Amino acid sequence: MVKVDERDFQIAVSPARVTGGLVDLQVDNEGPDMHELIVVRAEDAATLPMRPDGMTVNEAAVARVTVASLEPGEPGSVRNIEVKLLPGRYVLFCNMSGHFMGGMHTPLVVT
């Protein structure tokens, strides 16, 4: 299991390196606001295309590399999603208005 802690303008993942295959993500919203989770296969957050607003990732442009997504969860919620991850680099992020640019993204390495 990979623990994903979301709080305002921060996502922490533990462990940050996992073995490929089926991976259970436990997403804990520790912030006072709702947060979503999107998992894309990408080298790093800086390579993700932005929408014209400059604050959110262009989800249509990353649709082909999106592995999983969870709709926004309430503060205090704990949600799980099982994903199949192949070896490579992934970015986990919240794309609610301003959250990505505020720092809500983190890498995950799959070996």
Residue pairs with C-beta under 8 A, 6 or more apart in sequence:
1 23
1 24
1 25
1 26
2 13
2 14
2 15
2 18
2 23
2 24
2 25
2 26
2 108
3 13
3 14
3 26
3 28
4 11
4 12
4 13
4 25
4 26
4 27
4 28
4 37
4 92
5 11
5 12
5 13
5 14
5 28
5 30
6 27
6 28
6 29
6 30
6 31
6 35
6 37
6 73
6 94
6 104
7 29
7 30
7 31
8 31
8 32
8 33
8 99
8 102
9 99
9 102
9 103
9 104
10 103
10 104
11 37
11 92
11 93
11 94
11 104
11 105
11 106
12 106
13 92
13 106
13 107
13 108
16 106
16 107
16 108
16 109
17 108
17 109
17 110
17 111
18 85
18 108
18 109
18 110
18 111
19 110
19 111
20 85
20 86
20 87
20 110
20 111
21 84
21 85
22 82
22 83
22 84
23 82
23 83
23 84
23 85
23 110
24 80
24 81
24 82
25 37
25 39
25 68
25 80
25 81
25 82
25 83
26 78
26 79
26 80
27 37
27 70
27 73
27 78
27 79
27 80
27 81
28 77
28 78
29 35
29 73
29 74
29 75
29 76
29 77
29 78
29 79
30 75
30 76
31 75
32 75
33 75
33 96
34 72
34 73
34 74
34 75
34 96
35 72
35 73
35 94
35 96
35 99
35 104
36 69
36 70
36 71
36 72
36 73
36 94
36 95
36 96
37 68
37 69
37 70
37 73
37 81
37 92
37 93
37 94
38 57
38 59
38 66
38 68
38 69
38 70
38 92
38 93
38 94
38 95
39 66
39 67
39 68
39 69
39 83
39 90
39 91
39 92
39 108
40 48
40 62
40 65
40 66
40 67
40 90
40 91
40 93
41 65
41 67
41 86
41 88
41 89
41 90
42 48
42 62
42 65
42 89
42 90
42 91
43 89
44 89
44 91
44 107
45 91
45 93
45 100
45 105
45 107
48 57
48 58
48 62
48 91
48 93
49 57
49 58
49 61
49 62
50 56
50 57
50 58
51 57
51 58
54 101
55 97
55 98
55 100
55 101
56 95
56 96
56 97
56 98
56 100
56 101
57 93
57 95
57 100
59 66
59 95
67 83
67 84
67 85
67 90
68 81
68 83
70 79
70 81
72 96
73 79
85 108
85 110
86 110
87 110
87 111
88 110
89 107
89 108
89 109
89 110
90 107
90 108
90 109
90 110
91 105
91 106
91 107
91 108
92 105
92 106
92 107
92 108
93 99
93 100
93 104
93 105
93 106
94 100
94 104
94 105
